[in-house]
Amino acid sequence: MTTVLAATREVSATVQATGSFVAKDSSDVAPEIAGRIVETPVNVGDFVKEGQVIAQMENRDATLKLEQAAAAEKQAEAAVRQAESRIGLGQNQDFDVSNVPEVLSAKAAYESAVAQAKLAEADAKRYENLVNTGDVSRSAYDKARTQADTADAQANAARQQYEATQNNARQNYQGVATSQASLAGVRAQTALARKALEDTLIRAPFSGYVSARPVAAGEYVALTAKIATVLRITPIKLEIQVPEANAPQVRVGLTVQANVPGYPGRDFPGKVTAVNPAVEQNSRTFTVEAEFPNQDLALKPGMFATARIFLPGMSQGIFLPRQVILTDPSTNSSQVFVIRDGKAHLAVVQLGEQTGDSVRILSGVSGDSVVASNHLQDLYDGQAVRSETPPKSETGNSPGRPPAGAVRGLAGKVTRA
């Protein structure tokens, strides 16, 4: 029978803990309206893109309401155009009272009347001067004066007509504004009807995988019904329960390495993305979230994982060859036989990362412990043995984790008493 010495080596400081994978985002998709399902084009396990239809509801009523609203909108648009035409306002043209045809005509008449009044007044002045010099008769002057007064009265009348035409145009524009407001209300009704029709299509809120689809065609669903569950698992999150003693060391950005039973020997790299500031009172642990790329979808929500969070700095690690470790299937524990004081002592050990043929021992043995390496099935706890103490192992000084096969221990012979 042979033995090996546990080897001590400098490794990266780590915190080991356990946790479970959860989807980065999970959504129970519900309908916007109640109704009957007519089609479910996706199944559990399908990948869906954001906005993709995952279920369709009966849409006959919504389609008819949209058609009705669209017809009302056309009528309202025609009413606006009719009101605009009354004042000569083109489509999408800003209102300017001075550009209304009736106003332009009244303005021209007013300006013409003003010109006539000025001309008549000038003639009356000229005749007044001629009367004073005796060149014309008083009757001719009176006639010119009368014509000037008449022209002035006509100019005043034309001005009043011009102002009345402007006021009438402004009132007609108020009718346009009223028609436009009615059109806006009808368009809002059309938008609501269009949304009601769109709501009959139930779409994926983000790109991901369908993990549940509890409805089928023909079912009537309420607003609270779950149509499907969509998960975003690329990337995926790992929720790690870390002892409170490590709270000062763990922070966002640290590297994480996870292992899952389904992929023995495979290391999954990730990074700490969130640290819960509260410690759970019963377990005395706090939750750390780490994110993993998961491009090949190997990691699934709900998977149990053992994770190591790599801390700044170095620490001393104890390593043993893989073949010296026994696994007790009844307790699923790892065990070794430590040779001490002439006897074999069974020790339960906690395993860490494996590098080549060596496994890091997190607890259960100390550095330079002598451990039996063969005939392990023949040993039992407390069995007397005679051994030759092997020479002490050298402590490695290379930084980080040891290279593959670097930690082998030194062999010695053990004979059962």
Helices and strands as residue ranges (DSSP letters): E 2-5, E 7-29, E 35-39, E 47-48, E 53-57, H 60-86, G 97-99, H 101-133, H 138-198, E 201-203, E 208-212, E 220-221, E 228-243, G 244-246, E 255-259, E 268-275, E 285-292, E 304-321, G 322-324, E 326-328, E 333-340, E 343-355, E 358-363, E 370-372, G 376-378, E 383-387, E 412-416
